């Protein structure tokens, strides 16, 4: 399959890229790793007349670690996220999710920003970012705003990003209390697979390493968009952590999902797996937090 015709732009500054978006709006598409856009263009599912390559823009691959937050550049690849020591230490669930994305060749190309903007319900980077309470920094020629990712994701492939905007950073809060992470993914094969169900967890303990301060549980492939299981998390907040408490939260998570039947799996099976995978991810995070 051949790509349709388009004009190609290779800006060297972010303001140049934003100017193209401002001029062409819905007719312009941003090209990061290309693992989704180019495939969709070949399949005639996307027909931008203008393609803006981001590879020459400075600063979009940076990891900035501050006292209270981490800023991640949208051009960071899944491989870079999976292997970076600071990401592993301070946003560990993102490194876990990145290590499970596609195969090695895809991980070397797929980017953080592309995964977020594509907003697929089972995306391996979107779920960890939700669990990390991440925010997206969006810029246009005339404006800048920050959105919680839970507000950013609207539906399958649909986000709150305006046609004139570009995601220029993902912002993750640092934790001062003991914290642990968990990520579980179920597919029909071990690699190059879209999840039947995936679960990401961030669990923060009090200083006594017994009481749960807060927990975030995100679920994938079980709703039209990546979702937070807020009621399940609420059963753990302020409680003493233990296997019974984790199992109860995992059972609660099932009621917050709305999986469908499709060619990859049945809804009833996905519901069963939500409970199993949520418990596993919670236990993984709990064990890590206890040892932090």
Buried (B, 14 or more C-beta within 10 A) or exposed (E): EEEEEBEEBBBEEBEBBBBBBBEBEEBBBBBBBBBBBBEBBEEEEBEBEBBBBBEEBEEBBEBEBEEEBBBBBBBBBBBBBBBBEEBBEBBBBBBBBBBBBBEEEBBBBBBBBBBBBBBBBBBBBBBBBBBBBBBBBBBBBEEEEEBBBBEBBEEEBEBBBEEBBBBBBBBBBEBEEBBBBBBBBBBEEEEEBBBBBBBBBBBBBBEEBEBBBBBBBBBBBBBBBBBBBEEBBBBBEEBEBEEEBBBBBBBBBBEBBEBEEEEBBEBEBBBEBBBBBBBBBBBBBBEBBBEE
